[in-house]
């Protein structure tokens, strides 16, 4: 059985989509299925139901996840919560906002609470960057352990700060390793 991950996300301006792609690179691009939650098809639902891990992503809008993302969560829960269809599946989350705080913690807590209600196993970050390790400047620069937080770049030609791309890659690898361990799958 090969390792698989789904990354359902909503992206208003493209930042969250880019972050999803960076996480997928860390996990292994060929193992990741990116799903725009505004265009979910039957084969996407099948992939979500059969994958080993789901990494949820939404921008932080006004201190919470986006309404379009919330609609996806509610649709998924309608059929999967009573069973429970996603129980014991690995879960993680990520968000991006314009400001370094931007109340991103609340958005991640919303996603984490949803995962707990679905019976999922939450995986947070382990990347320790500066100031603890000065040589790792930029890694997990928002200091988030519950999930991945990113801050949109002021340079709109790059969308995300380079350090957030680096952290997203590391987070994807962390999720891959935890998923392998949880599902007793061999390393590559």
C-alpha positions in Angstrom: 0.0 0.0 0.0 1.5 3.4 -1.0 1.3 6.5 1.2 -1.4 9.0 0.1 -2.4 12.4 1.3 -5.2 14.8 0.4 -4.9 18.6 0.8 -8.3 20.2 0.6 -7.9 24.0 0.7 -9.6 27.2 -0.2 -7.6 30.0 -1.6 -9.0 33.5 -2.1 -6.0 35.2 -3.7 -3.6 32.3 -4.4 -1.6 32.3 -1.2 -3.2 29.2 0.3 -2.9 27.3 -2.9 0.8 28.0 -3.1 1.2 26.9 0.5 -0.7 23.7 -0.3 1.8 23.0 -3.2 4.8 23.6 -0.9 3.4 21.1 1.7 2.8 18.6 -1.1 6.5 19.0 -2.2 7.6 18.1 1.4 5.2 15.1 1.5 6.1 13.9 -1.9 4.3 15.6 -4.8 3.3 12.2 -6.4 1.6 11.2 -3.2 -0.4 14.3 -2.7 -3.8 15.2 -4.1 -4.6 18.9 -4.0 -8.3 19.6 -3.8 -9.8 23.1 -4.3 -12.8 22.9 -2.0 -14.9 25.1 -4.3 -14.7 22.3 -7.0 -14.9 18.9 -5.2 -15.9 16.0 -7.4 -16.9 12.4 -6.6 -13.3 11.2 -7.3 -12.1 13.8 -4.8 -14.5 12.5 -2.1 -13.2 9.0 -2.8 -9.6 10.1 -2.5 -10.4 11.9 0.8 -12.2 8.8 2.2 -9.3 6.4 1.2 -6.2 8.5 1.8 -3.9 8.1 4.9 -3.8 11.8 5.8 -5.8 15.0 5.2 -4.1 18.3 5.6 -6.7 21.1 5.7 -5.9 24.6 4.5 -7.7 28.0 4.6 -6.7 31.6 4.7 -7.5 33.4 8.0 -10.3 35.9 7.4 -11.4 38.0 10.3 -10.1 35.6 12.9 -11.4 32.3 11.4 -11.4 30.1 8.4 -13.0 31.3 5.1 -16.8 30.6 4.6 -16.1 28.6 1.5 -13.8 26.3 3.5 -16.4 26.0 6.3 -19.0 24.9 3.8 -16.6 22.1 2.7 -16.1 21.0 6.3 -19.9 20.9 6.9 -20.5 18.9 3.7 -17.8 16.4 4.6 -19.1 16.0 8.2 -22.7 15.4 7.1 -21.8 11.9 5.7 -18.6 11.1 7.6 -19.2 12.2 11.2 -21.9 9.8 12.2 -20.0 6.7 10.8 -17.2 8.0 11.7 -15.7 7.8 8.2 -12.4 9.7 8.9 -11.7 8.3 12.4 -8.0 7.5 13.0 -6.9 9.2 9.8 -3.9 11.6 10.2 -4.9 15.3 10.1 -3.0 18.6 10.1 -3.8 22.2 9.1 -2.4 25.3 7.7 -3.4 28.9 7.2 -2.1 32.2 5.9 -2.9 35.8 6.6 -1.7 39.3 5.8 -0.3 40.0 9.3 2.2 38.0 11.4 -0.5 37.3 14.0 -3.6 37.9 12.0 -5.4 35.7 14.6 -4.2 32.6 12.7 -4.2 30.6 15.8 -7.9 30.8 16.0 -8.2 29.5 12.4 -6.0 26.5 13.2 -7.9 25.8 16.4 -11.1 25.7 14.3 -9.5 23.1 12.0 -8.0 21.1 14.9 -11.4 21.0 16.7 -13.1 19.8 13.5 -10.5 17.0 13.1 -11.0 16.0 16.7 -14.8 15.9 16.2 -14.1 13.6 13.2 -12.0 11.3 15.4 -8.8 12.2 13.5 -5.2 12.1 14.8 -3.7 15.6 14.8 -0.1 16.3 13.8 1.5 19.6 14.6 4.9 21.1 13.7 8.3 20.2 15.1 10.4 22.7 13.2 12.4 24.8 15.6 14.0 27.8 13.9 15.6 31.1 15.0 15.9 32.5 17.6 16.5 29.1 19.2 18.8 28.0 16.4 20.2 31.1 14.7 21.4 29.1 11.7 17.8 28.1 10.9 16.7 31.7 10.4 13.2 31.8 8.9 12.2 28.2 9.7 8.8 28.3 11.5 9.2 32.1 11.9 5.7 32.5 13.1 6.5 30.1 16.0 3.4 27.9 15.5 3.3 24.4 16.8 -0.4 23.5 16.3 0.0 23.7 12.6 1.5 25.8 9.8 1.1 29.5 9.9 2.3 31.7 7.1 2.3 35.4 6.4 1.6 36.6 2.9 4.5 38.4 1.3 4.3 42.2 0.8 5.9 41.5 -2.6 2.8 40.2 -4.4 5.0 38.7 -7.2 6.2 36.0 -4.8 2.9 35.7 -2.7 4.6 33.8 0.1 7.7 34.6 2.1 10.6 32.2 1.3 10.8 31.1 5.0 7.2 30.1 4.9 7.8 28.0 1.8 10.7 26.3 3.6 8.6 25.7 6.7 5.8 24.2 4.5 8.2 21.8 2.9 9.4 20.7 6.4 5.8 20.4 7.6 4.9 18.2 4.6 7.9 15.9 5.5 6.8 15.8 9.1 3.3 14.8 8.1 4.7 12.1 5.8 6.8 10.6 8.5 4.0 10.6 11.1 1.6 9.1 8.6 4.0 6.3 7.8 4.5 5.6 11.5 0.8 5.7 12.3 -0.1 3.4 9.4 2.9 1.1 9.8 4.1 1.8 6.2 7.7 1.5 5.1 10.0 4.5 4.5 11.0 5.3 1.0 
